[in-house]
Amino acid sequence: MVSVEERQPLEERRLGAPWHLWVVGVISLLWNSFGCLDYIRTVTRDPVAMAQLTPDTLAYLDAMPAWLTGFWALGVWGSLAGSLLLIARSRHAVPAFGLSLLGLAVSQGYQMMTERPPEMSGTAMAIFTGLIWGVLLLLLWYASSMKRTGVLH
């Protein structure tokens, strides 16, 4: 005998959240919170954070155009929203991570086209930037797959 739930189309079924949704959601929330903290500390020129930067890095940050700060905000806050929406099992996690990817792409594109201080262009920074891209692409893929399978609604 076929249950009532099995007769409903997939988009109408409310599937239970798999355990990994909570693991990915909480870890991504923590990860993305650090990006938001970095953004806040930089745009508010937190004295403790700014004391750790070289004069060249401070000059580079001061010369950043306002529109770029907007894309940086889109990147970090879009990812934070995506993580919260993922935990809430909302399909809107997918566009939130997509907007974050746009913010990251524009921010990184600008940085690649400008002369940066040495501490912003070394091997360690390249590895960390690659990690940011990798995590965001995985989160976008994960949210998309959870939406496709009906876990996000």
C-alpha positions as CSV (number, residue, x, y, z in Angstrom):
1,M,0.0,0.0,0.0
2,V,1.3,3.5,-0.9
3,S,1.3,6.1,1.8
4,V,-0.3,9.5,1.3
5,E,3.2,11.1,1.6
6,E,4.5,8.9,-1.2
7,R,1.7,10.0,-3.5
8,Q,2.6,13.7,-3.1
9,P,4.9,15.3,-5.6
10,L,8.5,15.7,-4.3
11,E,8.2,19.5,-4.1
12,E,5.2,19.0,-1.7
13,R,6.9,16.5,0.6
14,R,8.6,17.8,3.7
15,L,11.6,15.6,4.1
16,G,13.3,15.4,7.5
17,A,16.7,17.1,7.8
18,P,19.6,14.7,7.6
19,W,22.2,14.9,10.4
20,H,24.8,16.4,8.0
21,L,22.6,19.4,7.4
22,W,23.1,20.5,11.0
23,V,26.8,19.7,11.0
24,V,27.3,21.7,7.7
25,G,25.0,24.5,8.9
26,V,26.7,25.0,12.3
27,I,30.2,24.8,10.9
28,S,29.4,27.1,8.1
29,L,27.8,29.6,10.5
30,L,31.0,29.6,12.6
31,W,33.2,29.9,9.5
32,N,31.2,32.8,8.0
33,S,30.9,34.6,11.4
34,F,34.7,35.0,11.3
35,G,34.4,36.7,7.9
36,C,31.7,39.1,9.2
37,L,33.9,39.8,12.3
38,D,36.8,40.6,10.0
39,Y,34.6,42.9,7.9
40,I,33.2,44.8,11.0
41,R,36.7,45.2,12.6
42,T,38.1,46.5,9.3
43,V,35.3,48.9,8.3
44,T,35.0,50.3,11.9
45,R,38.8,50.5,12.0
46,D,39.0,48.6,15.3
47,P,42.2,49.8,17.0
48,V,43.2,46.2,18.1
49,A,42.8,44.8,14.5
50,M,44.4,47.8,12.9
51,A,47.4,47.6,15.1
52,Q,48.2,44.2,13.6
53,L,48.4,45.7,10.0
54,T,51.3,47.3,8.3
55,P,51.1,51.0,7.2
56,D,51.0,49.7,3.5
57,T,48.0,47.5,4.3
58,L,46.3,50.3,6.1
59,A,46.9,52.7,3.1
60,Y,45.5,50.0,0.7
61,L,42.4,49.6,2.9
62,D,41.9,53.4,3.1
63,A,42.1,53.7,-0.7
64,M,39.4,51.0,-1.3
65,P,36.4,52.5,-3.1
66,A,33.1,52.5,-1.3
67,W,31.5,50.3,-4.0
68,L,34.1,47.6,-3.3
69,T,33.3,47.7,0.4
70,G,29.7,47.0,-0.6
71,F,30.7,43.9,-2.6
72,W,32.8,42.8,0.3
73,A,29.7,43.2,2.6
74,L,27.6,41.2,0.1
75,G,30.2,38.4,0.2
76,V,30.4,38.1,4.0
77,W,26.9,38.9,5.0
78,G,25.5,36.8,2.1
79,S,27.4,33.8,3.4
80,L,26.2,34.4,6.9
81,A,22.6,34.6,5.7
82,G,23.1,31.5,3.6
83,S,24.3,29.6,6.7
84,L,21.4,30.8,8.8
85,L,18.9,30.0,6.0
86,L,20.5,26.5,5.6
87,I,19.9,25.8,9.3
88,A,16.4,27.1,8.9
89,R,16.0,24.7,5.9
90,S,15.0,27.6,3.6
91,R,15.5,27.3,-0.1
92,H,16.6,30.9,0.0
93,A,20.0,29.6,1.2
94,V,20.9,29.0,-2.4
95,P,20.5,32.6,-3.7
96,A,22.1,33.9,-0.5
97,F,25.3,31.8,-1.2
98,G,25.0,32.9,-4.9
99,L,25.0,36.5,-3.9
100,S,28.0,35.9,-1.6
101,L,29.8,34.3,-4.5
102,L,29.2,37.5,-6.6
103,G,30.6,39.6,-3.7
104,L,33.6,37.4,-3.4
105,A,34.3,37.4,-7.2
106,V,34.1,41.2,-7.5
107,S,36.2,41.7,-4.4
108,Q,38.9,39.2,-5.4
109,G,38.8,40.5,-9.0
110,Y,39.5,44.0,-7.8
111,Q,42.3,42.8,-5.6
112,M,43.9,40.9,-8.4
113,M,43.9,43.9,-10.7
114,T,45.4,46.3,-8.1
115,E,48.9,46.4,-6.6
116,R,48.6,45.0,-3.1
117,P,51.0,45.2,-0.2
118,P,53.3,42.1,0.0
119,E,51.4,40.7,3.0
120,M,48.2,40.7,1.0
121,S,49.7,38.8,-2.0
122,G,51.9,36.1,-0.6
123,T,51.6,32.3,-0.8
124,A,49.7,32.1,2.5
125,M,47.2,34.7,1.3
126,A,46.7,32.8,-1.9
127,I,46.1,29.5,0.0
128,F,43.6,31.2,2.3
129,T,41.8,32.8,-0.6
130,G,41.6,29.5,-2.3
131,L,40.1,28.0,0.9
132,I,37.5,30.7,1.0
133,W,36.5,30.0,-2.7
134,G,36.5,26.3,-2.0
135,V,34.3,26.5,1.1
136,L,31.8,28.9,-0.6
137,L,31.5,26.8,-3.7
138,L,31.0,23.7,-1.6
139,L,28.3,25.5,0.5
140,L,26.5,26.6,-2.7
141,W,26.6,23.1,-4.1
142,Y,25.5,21.6,-0.8
143,A,22.5,24.0,-0.4
144,S,21.6,23.4,-4.1
145,S,21.6,19.7,-3.6
146,M,19.6,19.9,-0.4
147,K,17.0,22.1,-2.2
148,R,16.9,19.6,-5.1
149,T,16.2,16.7,-2.8
150,G,13.4,18.6,-1.0
151,V,15.2,19.1,2.3
152,L,15.1,22.9,1.9
153,H,11.7,24.4,1.2
